[in-house]
């Protein structure tokens, strides 16, 4: 169907996006597993495969920002 938002942006149609399934520990396309068991959507399979690494990097970055913010108050 032409003219729909997801024609221009593949991430606008999450059912066609890539997810990382926490239950199966793998990248999956579409809604194979329940929402509570998956991370994403990601733009491609390679990025979905890195989901845990990406989450770890983001957590470490935000933890560092929190520590810096707390240190400013001292």
N, CA, C and O atoms as CSV, one atom per row, in Angstrom:
chain,resi,resn,atom,element,x,y,z
A,1,UNK,N,N,0.849,-1.176,0.000
A,1,UNK,CA,C,0.000,0.000,0.000
A,1,UNK,C,C,0.892,1.236,0.000
A,1,UNK,O,O,1.701,1.413,0.911
A,2,UNK,N,N,0.760,2.058,-0.973
A,2,UNK,CA,C,1.548,3.274,-1.087
A,2,UNK,C,C,0.909,4.373,-0.246
A,2,UNK,O,O,-0.295,4.367,0.010
A,3,UNK,N,N,1.745,5.312,0.175
A,3,UNK,CA,C,1.235,6.463,0.898
A,3,UNK,C,C,1.151,6.287,2.402
A,3,UNK,O,O,0.811,7.230,3.116
A,4,UNK,N,N,1.451,5.111,2.888
A,4,UNK,CA,C,1.443,4.900,4.335
A,4,UNK,C,C,2.783,5.306,4.915
A,4,UNK,O,O,3.797,5.281,4.217
A,5,UNK,N,N,2.797,5.673,6.168
A,5,UNK,CA,C,4.017,6.151,6.820
A,5,UNK,C,C,5.131,5.119,6.758
A,5,UNK,O,O,6.294,5.489,6.593
A,6,UNK,N,N,4.812,3.834,6.886
A,6,UNK,CA,C,5.868,2.835,6.930
A,6,UNK,C,C,6.477,2.547,5.571
A,6,UNK,O,O,7.485,1.844,5.502
A,7,UNK,N,N,5.899,3.069,4.469
A,7,UNK,CA,C,6.533,2.926,3.158
A,7,UNK,C,C,7.864,3.658,3.126
A,7,UNK,O,O,8.825,3.171,2.530
A,8,UNK,N,N,7.930,4.816,3.758
A,8,UNK,CA,C,9.135,5.636,3.729
A,8,UNK,C,C,10.110,5.267,4.836
A,8,UNK,O,O,11.317,5.452,4.678
A,9,UNK,N,N,9.626,4.763,5.924
A,9,UNK,CA,C,10.469,4.496,7.083
A,9,UNK,C,C,10.226,3.079,7.587
A,9,UNK,O,O,9.185,2.811,8.188
A,10,UNK,N,N,11.181,2.153,7.349
A,10,UNK,CA,C,10.955,0.776,7.780
A,10,UNK,C,C,10.780,0.630,9.281
A,10,UNK,O,O,10.170,-0.339,9.732
A,11,UNK,N,N,11.304,1.574,10.078
A,11,UNK,CA,C,11.147,1.491,11.525
A,11,UNK,C,C,9.744,1.904,11.964
A,11,UNK,O,O,9.362,1.661,13.109
A,12,UNK,N,N,8.971,2.525,11.068
A,12,UNK,CA,C,7.607,2.923,11.401
A,12,UNK,C,C,6.673,1.715,11.404
A,12,UNK,O,O,5.567,1.786,11.940
A,13,UNK,N,N,7.112,0.613,10.809
A,13,UNK,CA,C,6.332,-0.621,10.803
A,13,UNK,C,C,7.081,-1.649,11.645
A,13,UNK,O,O,7.795,-2.487,11.093
A,14,UNK,N,N,6.934,-1.605,12.974
A,14,UNK,CA,C,7.736,-2.445,13.855
A,14,UNK,C,C,7.650,-3.929,13.553
A,14,UNK,O,O,8.598,-4.663,13.831
A,15,UNK,N,N,6.530,-4.396,12.985
A,15,UNK,CA,C,6.417,-5.818,12.700
A,15,UNK,C,C,7.428,-6.277,11.661
A,15,UNK,O,O,7.690,-7.474,11.542
A,16,UNK,N,N,8.000,-5.343,10.908
A,16,UNK,CA,C,9.019,-5.720,9.933
A,16,UNK,C,C,10.420,-5.418,10.447
A,16,UNK,O,O,11.405,-5.688,9.759
A,17,UNK,N,N,10.518,-4.861,11.648
A,17,UNK,CA,C,11.817,-4.526,12.215
A,17,UNK,C,C,12.506,-5.746,12.806
A,17,UNK,O,O,11.941,-6.838,12.870
A,18,UNK,N,N,13.719,-5.529,13.226
A,18,UNK,CA,C,14.503,-6.582,13.868
A,18,UNK,C,C,14.501,-6.378,15.377
A,18,UNK,O,O,14.580,-5.249,15.861
A,19,UNK,N,N,14.412,-7.471,16.107
A,19,UNK,CA,C,14.372,-7.457,17.561
A,19,UNK,C,C,15.395,-8.449,18.098
A,19,UNK,O,O,15.819,-9.365,17.394
A,20,UNK,N,N,15.783,-8.255,19.353
A,20,UNK,CA,C,16.603,-9.250,20.025
A,20,UNK,C,C,15.711,-9.942,21.035
A,20,UNK,O,O,15.166,-9.299,21.932
A,21,UNK,N,N,15.560,-11.251,20.893
A,21,UNK,CA,C,14.712,-12.020,21.792
A,21,UNK,C,C,15.531,-12.475,22.992
A,21,UNK,O,O,16.514,-13.201,22.845
A,22,UNK,N,N,15.122,-12.044,24.172
A,22,UNK,CA,C,15.803,-12.407,25.410
A,22,UNK,C,C,15.526,-13.856,25.804
A,22,UNK,O,O,16.317,-14.467,26.522
A,23,UNK,N,N,14.426,-14.396,25.344
A,23,UNK,CA,C,14.071,-15.782,25.650
A,23,UNK,C,C,14.922,-16.758,24.831
A,23,UNK,O,O,15.388,-17.773,25.349
A,24,UNK,N,N,15.116,-16.438,23.553
A,24,UNK,CA,C,15.861,-17.325,22.652
A,24,UNK,C,C,17.309,-16.888,22.428
A,24,UNK,O,O,18.084,-17.595,21.784
A,25,UNK,N,N,17.667,-15.714,22.965
A,25,UNK,CA,C,19.031,-15.175,22.811
A,25,UNK,C,C,19.467,-15.105,21.352
A,25,UNK,O,O,20.531,-15.594,20.973
A,26,UNK,N,N,18.604,-14.476,20.541
A,26,UNK,CA,C,18.926,-14.332,19.123
A,26,UNK,C,C,18.153,-13.165,18.519
A,26,UNK,O,O,17.162,-12.694,19.077
A,27,UNK,N,N,18.634,-12.713,17.360
A,27,UNK,CA,C,17.932,-11.678,16.604
A,27,UNK,C,C,16.786,-12.336,15.844
A,27,UNK,O,O,16.937,-13.418,15.277
A,28,UNK,N,N,15.643,-11.666,15.843
A,28,UNK,CA,C,14.466,-12.178,15.142
A,28,UNK,C,C,13.797,-11.026,14.405
A,28,UNK,O,O,13.807,-9.885,14.867
A,29,UNK,N,N,13.221,-11.340,13.261
A,29,UNK,CA,C,12.516,-10.308,12.510
A,29,UNK,C,C,11.027,-10.425,12.780
A,29,UNK,O,O,10.451,-11.512,12.735
A,30,UNK,N,N,10.415,-9.275,13.063
A,30,UNK,CA,C,8.983,-9.252,13.307
A,30,UNK,C,C,8.624,-9.632,14.732
A,30,UNK,O,O,9.464,-9.636,15.631
A,31,UNK,N,N,7.357,-9.950,14.909
A,31,UNK,CA,C,6.817,-10.230,16.237
A,31,UNK,C,C,6.788,-11.730,16.521
A,31,UNK,O,O,5.717,-12.293,16.748
A,32,UNK,N,N,7.945,-12.381,16.510
A,32,UNK,CA,C,7.984,-13.817,16.783
A,32,UNK,C,C,7.720,-14.124,18.248
A,32,UNK,O,O,7.118,-15.147,18.575
A,33,UNK,N,N,8.170,-13.237,19.131
A,33,UNK,CA,C,8.030,-13.468,20.570
A,33,UNK,C,C,7.272,-12.317,21.224
A,33,UNK,O,O,7.046,-11.269,20.618
A,34,UNK,N,N,6.889,-12.544,22.471
A,34,UNK,CA,C,6.140,-11.528,23.214
A,34,UNK,C,C,6.983,-10.273,23.408
A,34,UNK,O,O,8.210,-10.341,23.479
A,35,UNK,N,N,6.322,-9.142,23.491
A,35,UNK,CA,C,7.012,-7.853,23.645
A,35,UNK,C,C,7.900,-7.837,24.883
A,35,UNK,O,O,8.992,-7.271,24.842
A,36,UNK,N,N,7.463,-8.440,25.977
A,36,UNK,CA,C,8.263,-8.419,27.203
A,36,UNK,C,C,9.534,-9.251,27.080
A,36,UNK,O,O,10.422,-9.148,27.927
A,37,UNK,N,N,9.634,-10.075,26.039
A,37,UNK,CA,C,10.813,-10.915,25.839
A,37,UNK,C,C,11.770,-10.373,24.787
A,37,UNK,O,O,12.767,-11.023,24.472
A,38,UNK,N,N,11.485,-9.190,24.234
A,38,UNK,CA,C,12.352,-8.713,23.158
A,38,UNK,C,C,12.761,-7.259,23.344
A,38,UNK,O,O,12.088,-6.478,24.017
A,39,UNK,N,N,13.881,-6.927,22.728
A,39,UNK,CA,C,14.410,-5.561,22.719
A,39,UNK,C,C,14.365,-5.080,21.271
A,39,UNK,O,O,14.610,-5.853,20.345
A,40,UNK,N,N,14.053,-3.807,21.086
A,40,UNK,CA,C,14.029,-3.264,19.732
A,40,UNK,C,C,12.778,-2.464,19.502
A,40,UNK,O,O,12.037,-2.196,20.448
A,41,UNK,N,N,12.525,-2.078,18.292
A,41,UNK,CA,C,13.116,-2.612,17.063
A,41,UNK,C,C,14.463,-1.977,16.734
A,41,UNK,O,O,14.786,-0.876,17.179
A,42,UNK,N,N,15.229,-2.709,15.943
A,42,UNK,CA,C,16.512,-2.255,15.428
A,42,UNK,C,C,16.416,-2.183,13.912
A,42,UNK,O,O,15.582,-2.863,13.314
A,43,UNK,N,N,17.260,-1.368,13.281
A,43,UNK,CA,C,17.144,-1.159,11.835
A,43,UNK,C,C,17.547,-2.356,10.986
A,43,UNK,O,O,17.139,-2.462,9.829
A,44,UNK,N,N,18.352,-3.266,11.555
A,44,UNK,CA,C,18.808,-4.415,10.767
A,44,UNK,C,C,19.211,-5.550,11.702
A,44,UNK,O,O,19.294,-5.373,12.918
A,45,UNK,N,N,19.459,-6.707,11.117
A,45,UNK,CA,C,19.794,-7.890,11.906
A,45,UNK,C,C,21.102,-7.719,12.677
A,45,UNK,O,O,21.197,-8.116,13.838
A,46,UNK,N,N,22.102,-7.132,12.032
A,46,UNK,CA,C,23.404,-6.962,12.685
A,46,UNK,C,C,23.287,-6.120,13.955
A,46,UNK,O,O,23.908,-6.435,14.971
A,47,UNK,N,N,22.502,-5.064,13.898
A,47,UNK,CA,C,22.315,-4.211,15.073
A,47,UNK,C,C,21.529,-4.954,16.148
A,47,UNK,O,O,21.850,-4.852,17.332
A,48,UNK,N,N,20.506,-5.697,15.748
A,48,UNK,CA,C,19.722,-6.477,16.711
A,48,UNK,C,C,20.598,-7.501,17.425
A,48,UNK,O,O,20.421,-7.745,18.618
A,49,UNK,N,N,21.539,-8.098,16.704
A,49,UNK,CA,C,22.448,-9.069,17.325
A,49,UNK,C,C,23.326,-8.415,18.391
A,49,UNK,O,O,23.803,-9.095,19.300
A,50,UNK,N,N,23.543,-7.118,18.291
A,50,UNK,CA,C,24.361,-6.373,19.252
A,50,UNK,C,C,23.526,-5.759,20.377
A,50,UNK,O,O,24.048,-4.956,21.150
A,51,UNK,N,N,22.263,-6.109,20.488
A,51,UNK,CA,C,21.350,-5.465,21.438
A,51,UNK,C,C,21.880,-5.457,22.867
A,51,UNK,O,O,21.823,-4.426,23.536
A,52,UNK,N,N,22.387,-6.569,23.338
A,52,UNK,CA,C,22.880,-6.617,24.720
A,52,UNK,C,C,24.129,-5.764,24.884
A,52,UNK,O,O,24.302,-5.103,25.908
A,53,UNK,N,N,24.993,-5.776,23.886
A,53,UNK,CA,C,26.194,-4.932,23.918
A,53,UNK,C,C,25.814,-3.457,23.921
A,53,UNK,O,O,26.381,-2.665,24.674
A,54,UNK,N,N,24.856,-3.093,23.078
A,54,UNK,CA,C,24.389,-1.705,23.005
A,54,UNK,C,C,23.794,-1.284,24.348
A,54,UNK,O,O,24.078,-0.192,24.840
A,55,UNK,N,N,22.975,-2.144,24.935
A,55,UNK,CA,C,22.367,-1.830,26.234
A,55,UNK,C,C,23.438,-1.670,27.310
A,55,UNK,O,O,23.354,-0.768,28.144
A,56,UNK,N,N,24.437,-2.537,27.292
A,56,UNK,CA,C,25.532,-2.451,28.273
A,56,UNK,C,C,26.291,-1.138,28.113
A,56,UNK,O,O,26.597,-0.469,29.100
A,57,UNK,N,N,26.595,-0.767,26.861
A,57,UNK,CA,C,27.307,0.495,26.600
A,57,UNK,C,C,26.497,1.692,27.081
A,57,UNK,O,O,27.046,2.609,27.692
A,58,UNK,N,N,25.203,1.688,26.810
A,58,UNK,CA,C,24.343,2.799,27.240
A,58,UNK,C,C,24.273,2.878,28.761
A,58,UNK,O,O,24.317,3.967,29.333
A,59,UNK,N,N,24.164,1.738,29.406
A,59,UNK,CA,C,24.104,1.714,30.870
A,59,UNK,C,C,25.395,2.246,31.467
A,59,UNK,O,O,25.366,3.049,32.401
A,60,UNK,N,N,26.535,1.799,30.929
A,60,UNK,CA,C,27.827,2.281,31.430
A,60,UNK,C,C,27.968,3.786,31.236
A,60,UNK,O,O,28.454,4.486,32.125
A,61,UNK,N,N,27.543,4.285,30.073
A,61,UNK,CA,C,27.623,5.721,29.793
A,61,UNK,C,C,26.748,6.515,30.763
A,61,UNK,O,O,27.181,7.537,31.295
A,62,UNK,N,N,25.540,6.057,30.991
A,62,UNK,CA,C,24.634,6.772,31.897
A,62,UNK,C,C,25.088,6.660,33.348
A,62,UNK,O,O,24.935,7.605,34.122
A,63,UNK,N,N,25.644,5.512,33.720
A,63,UNK,CA,C,26.193,5.382,35.077
A,63,UNK,C,C,27.326,6.376,35.293
A,63,UNK,O,O,27.428,6.978,36.362
A,64,UNK,N,N,28.178,6.552,34.285
A,64,UNK,CA,C,29.278,7.520,34.384
A,64,UNK,C,C,28.728,8.940,34.509
A,64,UNK,O,O,29.245,9.744,35.285
A,65,UNK,N,N,27.686,9.242,33.749
A,65,UNK,CA,C,27.067,10.568,33.846
A,65,UNK,C,C,26.470,10.790,35.231
A,65,UNK,O,O,26.590,11.878,35.794
A,66,UNK,N,N,25.827,9.759,35.782
A,66,UNK,CA,C,25.266,9.871,37.133
A,66,UNK,C,C,26.363,10.121,38.162
A,66,UNK,O,O,26.208,10.967,39.042
A,67,UNK,N,N,27.478,9.384,38.053
A,67,UNK,CA,C,28.586,9.584,38.995
A,67,UNK,C,C,29.132,11.003,38.886
A,67,UNK,O,O,29.399,11.645,39.902
A,68,UNK,N,N,29.299,11.495,37.660
A,68,UNK,CA,C,29.808,12.855,37.456
A,68,UNK,C,C,28.842,13.877,38.041
A,68,UNK,O,O,29.275,14.858,38.645
A,69,UNK,N,N,27.562,13.666,37.872
A,69,UNK,CA,C,26.552,14.587,38.398
A,69,UNK,C,C,26.591,14.601,39.925
A,69,UNK,O,O,26.519,15.661,40.547
A,70,UNK,N,N,26.705,13.408,40.525
A,70,UNK,CA,C,26.778,13.339,41.995
A,70,UNK,C,C,28.049,14.014,42.504
A,70,UNK,O,O,28.024,14.679,43.539
A,71,UNK,N,N,29.152,13.850,41.790
A,71,UNK,CA,C,30.424,14.466,42.194
A,71,UNK,C,C,30.368,15.988,42.121
A,71,UNK,O,O,31.052,16.665,42.889
A,72,UNK,N,N,29.562,16.539,41.208
A,72,UNK,CA,C,29.421,17.996,41.102
A,72,UNK,C,C,28.770,18.575,42.347
A,72,UNK,O,O,29.036,19.720,42.714
A,73,UNK,N,N,27.919,17.793,43.000
A,73,UNK,CA,C,27.207,18.267,44.186
A,73,UNK,C,C,28.083,18.282,45.435
A,73,UNK,O,O,27.731,18.920,46.427
A,74,UNK,N,N,29.203,17.597,45.400
A,74,UNK,CA,C,30.077,17.521,46.591
A,74,UNK,C,C,30.876,18.774,46.789
A,74,UNK,O,O,31.653,18.867,47.740
